[in-house]
Amino acid sequence: MKKLVAIFILVIFSILIFNGIKQKADSNHLTELMLNNIECLATPENPNIFCFGCGSVDCPKDERLVLYYSR
């Protein structure tokens, strides 16, 4: 009987730990709306941006790939 109670407590404890770890992992994901809000807040309001060359950097003005850009 003591073995059965010990196993039952161990199973319940394991389930609670697994559930807590799963909830913590699920809460770290950013939603698409959050990512759009972060991008909107990070975008400068200054429209005087000049993009140069052809490379791998996104031009904030028209979203094409450029070598570099300046303000």
VOVEX-39049 format. One record per residue (C-alpha): residue number from 0; residue in one letter; x, z, y. Coordinates in Angstrom, 2 decimals. Layout:
<rs>
NUM/A/X/Z/Y
...
</rs>
This chain:
<rs>
0/M/0.00/0.00/0.00
1/K/2.84/0.83/2.41
2/K/4.43/-2.53/1.61
3/L/1.21/-4.36/2.42
4/V/0.85/-2.57/5.78
5/A/4.51/-3.27/6.63
6/I/4.12/-6.97/5.78
7/F/0.88/-7.16/7.81
8/I/2.57/-5.59/10.85
9/L/5.56/-7.92/10.47
10/V/3.29/-10.99/10.32
11/I/1.31/-9.91/13.40
12/F/4.53/-9.15/15.30
13/S/5.98/-12.56/14.35
14/I/2.82/-14.36/15.49
15/L/2.89/-12.55/18.84
16/I/6.56/-13.40/19.42
17/F/6.03/-17.06/18.48
18/N/2.98/-17.30/20.76
19/G/4.91/-15.79/23.68
20/I/7.82/-18.19/23.24
21/K/5.44/-21.16/23.05
22/Q/3.58/-20.14/26.22
23/K/6.86/-19.71/28.09
24/A/8.05/-23.17/27.04
25/D/4.74/-24.79/28.02
26/S/4.70/-23.20/31.48
27/N/8.03/-24.79/32.52
28/H/6.70/-28.37/32.66
29/L/5.90/-29.85/36.06
30/T/2.74/-31.88/36.34
31/E/2.65/-35.34/37.89
32/L/0.84/-33.91/40.94
33/M/3.58/-31.31/41.48
34/L/6.29/-33.97/41.21
35/N/4.48/-36.18/43.75
36/N/4.16/-33.24/46.14
37/I/7.86/-32.43/45.81
38/E/8.79/-36.06/46.45
39/C/6.46/-36.21/49.46
40/L/7.99/-33.07/50.98
41/A/11.52/-34.33/50.35
42/T/10.93/-37.74/51.95
43/P/12.20/-37.88/55.53
44/E/9.78/-38.86/58.27
45/N/12.41/-40.90/60.09
46/P/11.63/-44.61/59.51
47/N/15.06/-45.76/60.85
48/I/16.68/-46.18/57.46
49/F/19.07/-49.05/56.74
50/C/19.78/-50.06/53.14
51/F/22.92/-51.99/52.18
52/G/24.11/-53.89/49.13
53/C/22.81/-54.07/45.61
54/G/23.36/-51.03/43.39
55/S/21.67/-48.15/41.64
56/V/20.41/-45.99/44.53
57/D/16.72/-46.15/45.49
58/C/16.15/-47.19/49.09
59/P/13.59/-44.73/50.56
60/K/12.18/-47.45/52.80
61/D/11.05/-50.02/50.23
62/E/12.12/-48.53/46.86
63/R/14.56/-51.31/45.90
64/L/17.93/-50.63/44.32
65/V/20.77/-50.60/46.88
66/L/24.42/-49.60/47.03
67/Y/23.85/-47.03/49.80
68/Y/21.63/-46.32/52.78
69/S/22.10/-44.68/56.18
70/R/19.82/-43.22/58.80
</rs>
